Amino acid sequence: MDIFKKCEVIVNEVNRAHDLEIYPFFTPIESVQDHRVMINGREFIMIGSNGYLGLAADLRIKEAAINAIKKYGSTCSGSRFLNGTLDIHVKLENDLAEFFEKDNAIVFSTGFQTNLGIISSISVKDDFLIIDRQDHASIIDGCRLSFADIKKFRHNDMEDLERILSTLPENRGKLIIVDGVFSMEGDLSNLPEIVRLKKKYNARLLVDDAHGIGVHGEKGRGICEQFNLLNEVDMIMGTFSKAFASLGGFVVGDKDVITHIKHTARSLIFSASMIPASVASAQMALNIIKSEPERRKKLWNITQKVLEGFKKIGLDTGKSESAVIPVIIKEDDKCFGFWKMLMANGIFTNPVISPATPPGRALIRTSYMATHTDEDINIVLDVFSRCAKEFGLGNK
């Protein structure tokens, strides 16, 4: 049998979506990723980006990247392990460790590679990895690479988490891994209870706070800071592709743990290092996160206005407590139709179906930036209200 035979299934689905004009993926954007973008010569309000602080268009970020290229060139031409470590890598790592009040840090080329590297290097065959069923795909794939035993608990269900932990042998290593902010529905992990259980059952805890860092917490240090648990979480992972307006990932933790990861993480050792432009832009973003708390304040004002507006329309926004606000549609076809009408009215969003969300829980994923204007949000709420009436959603 031809191994490529299975490709026909996806191809047929893609062709069908194109024929129905409901194919939403790989849309070419012709401008900077800001609150408004250009697509095929037309302006759209962007509420489908993870650039929460609106820094992608910031001149300071651009200048930092340009200056880094001028000094260091376009690439390091090797892995961090060998010739690919620059002084700016080390400075960024030191600043991240200080920012999170941890001993040390290591940066990776992408956020996905960060989780692959952390999880597969820190756990072995006899260990247990305990994960939330809605954890990010990079966590799931990292677990698969580790050869450890994987246990999944029901989403944010602390009774189920304790049930699992209570059955595990005391003499086996245990690592609980959760998202800080769950990326599809914007709800938060119950970190206070997770920390209590990790202590009770002698486990360790890794928090993937990709969507929380820069946004949550008094100083922008994410969910762990918001719950006043920075010192209780063993490892904090983050990405530079969201609030930091760059590309890459990092993990902070105890010195010995980071040293172990640096010398055993295959996605670090066997991958080219984070390029100079990305390092410099991430460093500048970190400086801005530290010095401009007003960006977070503005983002939360925008988020609150949208949440209240959606609820007034009667839309189901789940349990969102972040800058990610879902509009839960349930049926796949209706979700794609809703997305198509939004696009027709100049609103860029992301339709999400299984397996990124549980079956029967298709949703429109919306997310917001500190650079959104009052006009943007008023237009968004007006368009969503009209679309909701068209599709029989919200208030009758």
Contacts in CASP RR format, 6 or more apart in sequence:
PFRMAT RR
TARGET T0000
AUTHOR 0000-0000-0000
METHOD contacts of the structure
MODEL  1
MDIFKKCEVIVNEVNRAHDLEIYPFFTPIESVQDHRVMINGREFIMIGSN
GYLGLAADLRIKEAAINAIKKYGSTCSGSRFLNGTLDIHVKLENDLAEFF
EKDNAIVFSTGFQTNLGIISSISVKDDFLIIDRQDHASIIDGCRLSFADI
KKFRHNDMEDLERILSTLPENRGKLIIVDGVFSMEGDLSNLPEIVRLKKK
YNARLLVDDAHGIGVHGEKGRGICEQFNLLNEVDMIMGTFSKAFASLGGF
VVGDKDVITHIKHTARSLIFSASMIPASVASAQMALNIIKSEPERRKKLW
NITQKVLEGFKKIGLDTGKSESAVIPVIIKEDDKCFGFWKMLMANGIFTN
PVISPATPPGRALIRTSYMATHTDEDINIVLDVFSRCAKEFGLGNK
14 23 0 8 1.000
17 23 0 8 1.000
17 24 0 8 1.000
17 336 0 8 1.000
20 336 0 8 1.000
21 340 0 8 1.000
22 336 0 8 1.000
22 337 0 8 1.000
22 339 0 8 1.000
22 340 0 8 1.000
24 336 0 8 1.000
24 339 0 8 1.000
24 350 0 8 1.000
24 351 0 8 1.000
27 39 0 8 1.000
27 348 0 8 1.000
28 39 0 8 1.000
28 40 0 8 1.000
29 37 0 8 1.000
29 38 0 8 1.000
29 39 0 8 1.000
30 37 0 8 1.000
30 38 0 8 1.000
30 39 0 8 1.000
30 40 0 8 1.000
30 41 0 8 1.000
31 37 0 8 1.000
31 38 0 8 1.000
32 56 0 8 1.000
32 57 0 8 1.000
33 46 0 8 1.000
33 49 0 8 1.000
33 51 0 8 1.000
33 56 0 8 1.000
33 57 0 8 1.000
34 46 0 8 1.000
34 54 0 8 1.000
34 56 0 8 1.000
34 57 0 8 1.000
34 369 0 8 1.000
34 371 0 8 1.000
35 45 0 8 1.000
35 46 0 8 1.000
35 54 0 8 1.000
35 369 0 8 1.000
35 371 0 8 1.000
35 372 0 8 1.000
35 373 0 8 1.000
35 376 0 8 1.000
36 43 0 8 1.000
36 44 0 8 1.000
36 45 0 8 1.000
36 46 0 8 1.000
36 376 0 8 1.000
37 43 0 8 1.000
37 44 0 8 1.000
37 46 0 8 1.000
37 348 0 8 1.000
38 44 0 8 1.000
39 348 0 8 1.000
42 346 0 8 1.000
43 346 0 8 1.000
44 343 0 8 1.000
44 346 0 8 1.000
44 347 0 8 1.000
44 348 0 8 1.000
45 346 0 8 1.000
45 347 0 8 1.000
45 348 0 8 1.000
45 372 0 8 1.000
45 376 0 8 1.000
45 379 0 8 1.000
45 380 0 8 1.000
46 348 0 8 1.000
46 369 0 8 1.000
47 347 0 8 1.000
47 348 0 8 1.000
47 349 0 8 1.000
47 366 0 8 1.000
47 367 0 8 1.000
47 368 0 8 1.000
47 372 0 8 1.000
47 380 0 8 1.000
48 348 0 8 1.000
48 349 0 8 1.000
48 350 0 8 1.000
48 365 0 8 1.000
48 366 0 8 1.000
48 367 0 8 1.000
49 367 0 8 1.000
49 369 0 8 1.000
50 211 0 8 1.000
50 241 0 8 1.000
50 242 0 8 1.000
50 243 0 8 1.000
50 367 0 8 1.000
51 242 0 8 1.000
51 243 0 8 1.000
51 245 0 8 1.000
51 367 0 8 1.000
51 369 0 8 1.000
52 211 0 8 1.000
52 214 0 8 1.000
52 215 0 8 1.000
52 242 0 8 1.000
52 243 0 8 1.000
52 299 0 8 1.000
52 323 0 8 1.000
52 367 0 8 1.000
52 368 0 8 1.000
52 369 0 8 1.000
52 370 0 8 1.000
53 214 0 8 1.000
53 215 0 8 1.000
53 243 0 8 1.000
53 245 0 8 1.000
53 285 0 8 1.000
53 288 0 8 1.000
53 289 0 8 1.000
53 295 0 8 1.000
53 296 0 8 1.000
53 299 0 8 1.000
53 369 0 8 1.000
53 370 0 8 1.000
54 245 0 8 1.000
54 295 0 8 1.000
54 369 0 8 1.000
54 370 0 8 1.000
54 371 0 8 1.000
55 61 0 8 1.000
55 243 0 8 1.000
55 244 0 8 1.000
55 245 0 8 1.000
55 285 0 8 1.000
55 288 0 8 1.000
56 245 0 8 1.000
57 371 0 8 1.000
58 245 0 8 1.000
58 288 0 8 1.000
60 284 0 8 1.000
60 288 0 8 1.000
61 245 0 8 1.000
61 246 0 8 1.000
61 281 0 8 1.000
61 284 0 8 1.000
61 285 0 8 1.000
61 288 0 8 1.000
62 281 0 8 1.000
64 280 0 8 1.000
64 281 0 8 1.000
64 283 0 8 1.000
64 284 0 8 1.000
65 277 0 8 1.000
65 278 0 8 1.000
65 280 0 8 1.000
65 281 0 8 1.000
66 277 0 8 1.000
67 280 0 8 1.000
68 88 0 8 1.000
68 276 0 8 1.000
68 277 0 8 1.000
68 279 0 8 1.000
68 280 0 8 1.000
68 281 0 8 1.000
69 276 0 8 1.000
69 277 0 8 1.000
71 276 0 8 1.000
72 86 0 8 1.000
72 88 0 8 1.000
72 276 0 8 1.000
73 276 0 8 1.000
74 275 0 8 1.000
74 276 0 8 1.000
74 277 0 8 1.000
75 272 0 8 1.000
75 275 0 8 1.000
75 276 0 8 1.000
76 83 0 8 1.000
76 84 0 8 1.000
76 85 0 8 1.000
76 86 0 8 1.000
76 272 0 8 1.000
76 273 0 8 1.000
76 274 0 8 1.000
76 275 0 8 1.000
76 276 0 8 1.000
77 83 0 8 1.000
77 84 0 8 1.000
77 272 0 8 1.000
78 84 0 8 1.000
78 272 0 8 1.000
78 273 0 8 1.000
79 268 0 8 1.000
79 269 0 8 1.000
79 270 0 8 1.000
79 271 0 8 1.000
79 272 0 8 1.000
79 273 0 8 1.000
80 89 0 8 1.000
80 106 0 8 1.000
80 262 0 8 1.000
80 268 0 8 1.000
80 269 0 8 1.000
80 273 0 8 1.000
80 274 0 8 1.000
81 262 0 8 1.000
81 263 0 8 1.000
81 268 0 8 1.000
81 269 0 8 1.000
84 272 0 8 1.000
84 273 0 8 1.000
85 273 0 8 1.000
86 273 0 8 1.000
86 276 0 8 1.000
86 279 0 8 1.000
88 276 0 8 1.000
88 279 0 8 1.000
88 280 0 8 1.000
88 283 0 8 1.000
89 107 0 8 1.000
89 273 0 8 1.000
89 274 0 8 1.000
89 279 0 8 1.000
91 283 0 8 1.000
92 105 0 8 1.000
92 107 0 8 1.000
92 279 0 8 1.000
92 282 0 8 1.000
92 283 0 8 1.000
92 286 0 8 1.000
93 104 0 8 1.000
93 105 0 8 1.000
93 106 0 8 1.000
93 107 0 8 1.000
93 250 0 8 1.000
94 105 0 8 1.000
95 283 0 8 1.000
95 286 0 8 1.000
96 105 0 8 1.000
96 107 0 8 1.000
96 250 0 8 1.000
96 252 0 8 1.000
96 286 0 8 1.000
97 103 0 8 1.000
97 104 0 8 1.000
97 105 0 8 1.000
97 252 0 8 1.000
97 253 0 8 1.000
99 219 0 8 1.000
99 221 0 8 1.000
99 286 0 8 1.000
99 290 0 8 1.000
100 221 0 8 1.000
100 224 0 8 1.000
100 230 0 8 1.000
100 236 0 8 1.000
100 252 0 8 1.000
100 253 0 8 1.000
101 230 0 8 1.000
101 231 0 8 1.000
102 236 0 8 1.000
102 252 0 8 1.000
102 253 0 8 1.000
102 254 0 8 1.000
103 253 0 8 1.000
103 254 0 8 1.000
103 255 0 8 1.000
103 258 0 8 1.000
104 252 0 8 1.000
104 253 0 8 1.000
104 254 0 8 1.000
104 255 0 8 1.000
104 258 0 8 1.000
104 259 0 8 1.000
105 250 0 8 1.000
105 251 0 8 1.000
105 252 0 8 1.000
105 253 0 8 1.000
105 258 0 8 1.000
106 250 0 8 1.000
106 251 0 8 1.000
106 258 0 8 1.000
106 261 0 8 1.000
106 262 0 8 1.000
106 265 0 8 1.000
106 268 0 8 1.000
107 240 0 8 1.000
107 248 0 8 1.000
107 249 0 8 1.000
107 250 0 8 1.000
107 274 0 8 1.000
107 279 0 8 1.000
107 282 0 8 1.000
108 114 0 8 1.000
108 117 0 8 1.000
108 248 0 8 1.000
108 249 0 8 1.000
108 250 0 8 1.000
108 251 0 8 1.000
108 265 0 8 1.000
108 267 0 8 1.000
108 268 0 8 1.000
108 271 0 8 1.000
108 274 0 8 1.000
109 247 0 8 1.000
109 248 0 8 1.000
109 249 0 8 1.000
109 271 0 8 1.000
109 272 0 8 1.000
109 273 0 8 1.000
109 274 0 8 1.000
109 275 0 8 1.000
110 239 0 8 1.000
110 241 0 8 1.000
110 247 0 8 1.000
110 248 0 8 1.000
110 249 0 8 1.000
111 138 0 8 1.000
111 210 0 8 1.000
111 237 0 8 1.000
111 238 0 8 1.000
111 239 0 8 1.000
111 240 0 8 1.000
111 241 0 8 1.000
111 248 0 8 1.000
111 249 0 8 1.000
112 137 0 8 1.000
112 138 0 8 1.000
112 141 0 8 1.000
113 248 0 8 1.000
113 249 0 8 1.000
113 267 0 8 1.000
113 268 0 8 1.000
113 271 0 8 1.000
114 138 0 8 1.000
114 237 0 8 1.000
114 238 0 8 1.000
114 239 0 8 1.000
114 248 0 8 1.000
114 249 0 8 1.000
114 250 0 8 1.000
114 251 0 8 1.000
114 267 0 8 1.000
115 136 0 8 1.000
115 138 0 8 1.000
115 139 0 8 1.000
115 141 0 8 1.000
115 142 0 8 1.000
115 208 0 8 1.000
115 237 0 8 1.000
116 138 0 8 1.000
116 141 0 8 1.000
116 142 0 8 1.000
116 145 0 8 1.000
116 265 0 8 1.000
116 266 0 8 1.000
116 267 0 8 1.000
117 142 0 8 1.000
117 145 0 8 1.000
117 261 0 8 1.000
117 265 0 8 1.000
117 266 0 8 1.000
117 267 0 8 1.000
117 268 0 8 1.000
118 206 0 8 1.000
118 235 0 8 1.000
118 237 0 8 1.000
118 251 0 8 1.000
118 261 0 8 1.000
118 265 0 8 1.000
119 129 0 8 1.000
119 139 0 8 1.000
119 142 0 8 1.000
119 143 0 8 1.000
119 145 0 8 1.000
119 146 0 8 1.000
119 175 0 8 1.000
119 177 0 8 1.000
119 206 0 8 1.000
120 142 0 8 1.000
120 145 0 8 1.000
120 146 0 8 1.000
120 265 0 8 1.000
120 266 0 8 1.000
120 267 0 8 1.000
121 260 0 8 1.000
121 261 0 8 1.000
121 264 0 8 1.000
121 265 0 8 1.000
121 266 0 8 1.000
122 146 0 8 1.000
122 175 0 8 1.000
122 257 0 8 1.000
122 260 0 8 1.000
122 261 0 8 1.000
123 129 0 8 1.000
123 143 0 8 1.000
123 146 0 8 1.000
123 147 0 8 1.000
123 148 0 8 1.000
123 173 0 8 1.000
123 175 0 8 1.000
124 146 0 8 1.000
124 147 0 8 1.000
124 148 0 8 1.000
125 147 0 8 1.000
125 148 0 8 1.000
126 148 0 8 1.000
126 172 0 8 1.000
126 173 0 8 1.000
127 146 0 8 1.000
127 148 0 8 1.000
127 149 0 8 1.000
127 172 0 8 1.000
127 173 0 8 1.000
127 174 0 8 1.000
127 175 0 8 1.000
128 148 0 8 1.000
128 149 0 8 1.000
128 150 0 8 1.000
128 151 0 8 1.000
128 168 0 8 1.000
128 172 0 8 1.000
128 173 0 8 1.000
128 174 0 8 1.000
128 175 0 8 1.000
129 143 0 8 1.000
129 146 0 8 1.000
129 148 0 8 1.000
129 149 0 8 1.000
129 150 0 8 1.000
129 151 0 8 1.000
129 175 0 8 1.000
129 177 0 8 1.000
130 151 0 8 1.000
130 152 0 8 1.000
130 153 0 8 1.000
130 161 0 8 1.000
130 164 0 8 1.000
130 165 0 8 1.000
130 168 0 8 1.000
130 174 0 8 1.000
130 175 0 8 1.000
130 176 0 8 1.000
130 177 0 8 1.000
130 203 0 8 1.000
131 139 0 8 1.000
131 140 0 8 1.000
131 143 0 8 1.000
131 150 0 8 1.000
131 151 0 8 1.000
131 152 0 8 1.000
131 153 0 8 1.000
131 176 0 8 1.000
131 177 0 8 1.000
131 178 0 8 1.000
132 152 0 8 1.000
132 153 0 8 1.000
132 155 0 8 1.000
132 156 0 8 1.000
132 177 0 8 1.000
132 178 0 8 1.000
132 179 0 8 1.000
132 182 0 8 1.000
132 189 0 8 1.000
133 152 0 8 1.000
133 153 0 8 1.000
133 154 0 8 1.000
133 155 0 8 1.000
134 155 0 8 1.000
134 179 0 8 1.000
134 182 0 8 1.000
134 184 0 8 1.000
134 185 0 8 1.000
134 358 0 8 1.000
135 177 0 8 1.000
135 178 0 8 1.000
135 179 0 8 1.000
135 208 0 8 1.000
136 179 0 8 1.000
136 183 0 8 1.000
136 208 0 8 1.000
136 210 0 8 1.000
138 208 0 8 1.000
139 177 0 8 1.000
139 179 0 8 1.000
139 208 0 8 1.000
143 150 0 8 1.000
143 177 0 8 1.000
144 150 0 8 1.000
148 175 0 8 1.000
151 164 0 8 1.000
151 168 0 8 1.000
153 160 0 8 1.000
153 161 0 8 1.000
153 163 0 8 1.000
153 164 0 8 1.000
154 160 0 8 1.000
155 182 0 8 1.000
156 187 0 8 1.000
156 189 0 8 1.000
156 190 0 8 1.000
158 190 0 8 1.000
158 193 0 8 1.000
158 194 0 8 1.000
158 197 0 8 1.000
161 176 0 8 1.000
161 194 0 8 1.000
161 197 0 8 1.000
162 197 0 8 1.000
162 200 0 8 1.000
162 201 0 8 1.000
165 174 0 8 1.000
165 176 0 8 1.000
165 197 0 8 1.000
165 200 0 8 1.000
165 201 0 8 1.000
165 203 0 8 1.000
166 201 0 8 1.000
168 174 0 8 1.000
168 201 0 8 1.000
170 202 0 8 1.000
173 203 0 8 1.000
173 204 0 8 1.000
174 201 0 8 1.000
174 202 0 8 1.000
174 203 0 8 1.000
174 204 0 8 1.000
175 203 0 8 1.000
175 204 0 8 1.000
175 205 0 8 1.000
175 206 0 8 1.000
176 194 0 8 1.000
176 197 0 8 1.000
176 198 0 8 1.000
176 203 0 8 1.000
176 204 0 8 1.000
176 205 0 8 1.000
176 206 0 8 1.000
177 205 0 8 1.000
177 206 0 8 1.000
177 207 0 8 1.000
177 208 0 8 1.000
178 189 0 8 1.000
178 191 0 8 1.000
178 194 0 8 1.000
178 205 0 8 1.000
178 206 0 8 1.000
178 207 0 8 1.000
178 208 0 8 1.000
179 189 0 8 1.000
179 207 0 8 1.000
179 208 0 8 1.000
179 209 0 8 1.000
179 210 0 8 1.000
179 211 0 8 1.000
180 188 0 8 1.000
180 189 0 8 1.000
180 191 0 8 1.000
180 207 0 8 1.000
180 208 0 8 1.000
180 209 0 8 1.000
180 211 0 8 1.000
180 212 0 8 1.000
180 222 0 8 1.000
180 223 0 8 1.000
181 187 0 8 1.000
181 188 0 8 1.000
181 189 0 8 1.000
181 209 0 8 1.000
181 210 0 8 1.000
181 211 0 8 1.000
181 212 0 8 1.000
181 215 0 8 1.000
181 216 0 8 1.000
181 223 0 8 1.000
181 322 0 8 1.000
181 324 0 8 1.000
182 188 0 8 1.000
182 189 0 8 1.000
182 211 0 8 1.000
183 210 0 8 1.000
183 211 0 8 1.000
183 324 0 8 1.000
184 324 0 8 1.000
184 326 0 8 1.000
184 352 0 8 1.000
184 356 0 8 1.000
184 357 0 8 1.000
184 363 0 8 1.000
184 365 0 8 1.000
185 318 0 8 1.000
185 319 0 8 1.000
185 320 0 8 1.000
185 324 0 8 1.000
185 326 0 8 1.000
185 328 0 8 1.000
185 357 0 8 1.000
185 363 0 8 1.000
186 211 0 8 1.000
186 319 0 8 1.000
186 320 0 8 1.000
186 321 0 8 1.000
186 322 0 8 1.000
186 324 0 8 1.000
186 325 0 8 1.000
186 326 0 8 1.000
187 318 0 8 1.000
187 319 0 8 1.000
187 320 0 8 1.000
187 321 0 8 1.000
187 322 0 8 1.000
188 223 0 8 1.000
188 321 0 8 1.000
188 322 0 8 1.000
189 207 0 8 1.000
189 223 0 8 1.000
191 207 0 8 1.000
191 223 0 8 1.000
191 224 0 8 1.000
191 227 0 8 1.000
191 229 0 8 1.000
191 233 0 8 1.000
192 227 0 8 1.000
192 229 0 8 1.000
194 205 0 8 1.000
195 205 0 8 1.000
195 229 0 8 1.000
195 232 0 8 1.000
195 233 0 8 1.000
197 203 0 8 1.000
198 204 0 8 1.000
198 205 0 8 1.000
199 232 0 8 1.000
204 234 0 8 1.000
204 235 0 8 1.000
205 232 0 8 1.000
205 233 0 8 1.000
205 234 0 8 1.000
205 235 0 8 1.000
206 233 0 8 1.000
206 234 0 8 1.000
206 235 0 8 1.000
206 236 0 8 1.000
206 237 0 8 1.000
207 223 0 8 1.000
207 224 0 8 1.000
207 233 0 8 1.000
207 235 0 8 1.000
207 236 0 8 1.000
207 237 0 8 1.000
208 237 0 8 1.000
208 238 0 8 1.000
209 216 0 8 1.000
209 222 0 8 1.000
209 223 0 8 1.000
209 224 0 8 1.000
209 236 0 8 1.000
209 237 0 8 1.000
209 238 0 8 1.000
210 237 0 8 1.000
210 238 0 8 1.000
210 239 0 8 1.000
210 242 0 8 1.000
211 242 0 8 1.000
211 322 0 8 1.000
211 323 0 8 1.000
211 324 0 8 1.000
212 220 0 8 1.000
212 222 0 8 1.000
212 223 0 8 1.000
212 243 0 8 1.000
212 322 0 8 1.000
213 220 0 8 1.000
213 221 0 8 1.000
213 222 0 8 1.000
213 236 0 8 1.000
213 238 0 8 1.000
213 242 0 8 1.000
213 243 0 8 1.000
213 244 0 8 1.000
214 220 0 8 1.000
214 221 0 8 1.000
214 222 0 8 1.000
214 243 0 8 1.000
214 244 0 8 1.000
214 289 0 8 1.000
214 296 0 8 1.000
215 222 0 8 1.000
215 243 0 8 1.000
215 296 0 8 1.000
215 299 0 8 1.000
215 322 0 8 1.000
215 323 0 8 1.000
216 222 0 8 1.000
216 223 0 8 1.000
216 225 0 8 1.000
216 226 0 8 1.000
216 322 0 8 1.000
217 223 0 8 1.000
217 225 0 8 1.000
217 226 0 8 1.000
217 296 0 8 1.000
218 225 0 8 1.000
218 293 0 8 1.000
219 225 0 8 1.000
219 290 0 8 1.000
219 293 0 8 1.000
220 289 0 8 1.000
220 293 0 8 1.000
220 296 0 8 1.000
221 230 0 8 1.000
224 230 0 8 1.000
224 232 0 8 1.000
224 233 0 8 1.000
224 236 0 8 1.000
230 236 0 8 1.000
234 253 0 8 1.000
234 254 0 8 1.000
234 257 0 8 1.000
235 251 0 8 1.000
235 252 0 8 1.000
235 253 0 8 1.000
235 257 0 8 1.000
236 251 0 8 1.000
236 252 0 8 1.000
236 253 0 8 1.000
237 249 0 8 1.000
237 250 0 8 1.000
237 251 0 8 1.000
238 249 0 8 1.000
238 250 0 8 1.000
238 251 0 8 1.000
239 248 0 8 1.000
239 249 0 8 1.000
239 250 0 8 1.000
240 246 0 8 1.000
240 247 0 8 1.000
240 248 0 8 1.000
240 249 0 8 1.000
240 250 0 8 1.000
240 278 0 8 1.000
240 281 0 8 1.000
240 282 0 8 1.000
240 285 0 8 1.000
241 247 0 8 1.000
241 248 0 8 1.000
241 249 0 8 1.000
243 285 0 8 1.000
243 289 0 8 1.000
244 281 0 8 1.000
244 282 0 8 1.000
244 285 0 8 1.000
244 286 0 8 1.000
244 289 0 8 1.000
245 281 0 8 1.000
245 285 0 8 1.000
246 278 0 8 1.000
246 279 0 8 1.000
246 281 0 8 1.000
246 282 0 8 1.000
246 285 0 8 1.000
247 274 0 8 1.000
247 275 0 8 1.000
247 278 0 8 1.000
248 274 0 8 1.000
248 278 0 8 1.000
248 282 0 8 1.000
249 274 0 8 1.000
251 258 0 8 1.000
251 261 0 8 1.000
252 258 0 8 1.000
261 268 0 8 1.000
262 268 0 8 1.000
263 269 0 8 1.000
288 295 0 8 1.000
289 295 0 8 1.000
295 370 0 8 1.000
296 370 0 8 1.000
298 370 0 8 1.000
299 323 0 8 1.000
299 368 0 8 1.000
299 369 0 8 1.000
299 370 0 8 1.000
302 368 0 8 1.000
302 369 0 8 1.000
302 370 0 8 1.000
302 372 0 8 1.000
302 377 0 8 1.000
303 322 0 8 1.000
303 323 0 8 1.000
303 325 0 8 1.000
303 368 0 8 1.000
305 377 0 8 1.000
306 325 0 8 1.000
306 366 0 8 1.000
306 368 0 8 1.000
306 377 0 8 1.000
306 380 0 8 1.000
306 381 0 8 1.000
307 317 0 8 1.000
307 320 0 8 1.000
307 325 0 8 1.000
309 381 0 8 1.000
310 317 0 8 1.000
310 325 0 8 1.000
310 327 0 8 1.000
310 381 0 8 1.000
310 384 0 8 1.000
311 317 0 8 1.000
313 381 0 8 1.000
313 384 0 8 1.000
313 385 0 8 1.000
313 388 0 8 1.000
313 394 0 8 1.000
313 395 0 8 1.000
314 388 0 8 1.000
314 393 0 8 1.000
314 394 0 8 1.000
314 395 0 8 1.000
315 327 0 8 1.000
315 328 0 8 1.000
315 384 0 8 1.000
315 388 0 8 1.000
315 393 0 8 1.000
315 394 0 8 1.000
316 327 0 8 1.000
316 328 0 8 1.000
316 394 0 8 1.000
317 325 0 8 1.000
317 326 0 8 1.000
317 327 0 8 1.000
317 328 0 8 1.000
318 326 0 8 1.000
318 328 0 8 1.000
320 326 0 8 1.000
323 367 0 8 1.000
323 368 0 8 1.000
323 369 0 8 1.000
324 365 0 8 1.000
324 366 0 8 1.000
324 367 0 8 1.000
325 366 0 8 1.000
325 367 0 8 1.000
325 368 0 8 1.000
326 352 0 8 1.000
326 363 0 8 1.000
326 364 0 8 1.000
326 365 0 8 1.000
326 366 0 8 1.000
327 338 0 8 1.000
327 363 0 8 1.000
327 364 0 8 1.000
327 366 0 8 1.000
327 384 0 8 1.000
328 361 0 8 1.000
328 362 0 8 1.000
328 363 0 8 1.000
329 335 0 8 1.000
329 338 0 8 1.000
329 362 0 8 1.000
329 363 0 8 1.000
329 364 0 8 1.000
329 391 0 8 1.000
329 393 0 8 1.000
330 360 0 8 1.000
330 361 0 8 1.000
330 362 0 8 1.000
331 360 0 8 1.000
331 362 0 8 1.000
332 353 0 8 1.000
332 354 0 8 1.000
332 360 0 8 1.000
332 362 0 8 1.000
334 362 0 8 1.000
334 391 0 8 1.000
335 351 0 8 1.000
335 352 0 8 1.000
335 353 0 8 1.000
335 362 0 8 1.000
335 363 0 8 1.000
335 364 0 8 1.000
336 351 0 8 1.000
337 391 0 8 1.000
338 351 0 8 1.000
338 364 0 8 1.000
338 387 0 8 1.000
338 391 0 8 1.000
338 393 0 8 1.000
339 349 0 8 1.000
339 350 0 8 1.000
339 351 0 8 1.000
339 364 0 8 1.000
341 387 0 8 1.000
341 390 0 8 1.000
341 391 0 8 1.000
342 348 0 8 1.000
342 349 0 8 1.000
342 364 0 8 1.000
342 383 0 8 1.000
342 384 0 8 1.000
342 387 0 8 1.000
343 349 0 8 1.000
345 383 0 8 1.000
345 386 0 8 1.000
345 387 0 8 1.000
346 383 0 8 1.000
347 379 0 8 1.000
347 380 0 8 1.000
347 383 0 8 1.000
347 384 0 8 1.000
349 364 0 8 1.000
349 365 0 8 1.000
349 366 0 8 1.000
350 364 0 8 1.000
350 365 0 8 1.000
350 366 0 8 1.000
351 362 0 8 1.000
351 363 0 8 1.000
351 364 0 8 1.000
351 365 0 8 1.000
352 362 0 8 1.000
352 363 0 8 1.000
352 364 0 8 1.000
352 365 0 8 1.000
353 362 0 8 1.000
354 360 0 8 1.000
354 361 0 8 1.000
354 362 0 8 1.000
357 363 0 8 1.000
366 380 0 8 1.000
387 393 0 8 1.000
388 394 0 8 1.000
388 395 0 8 1.000
END
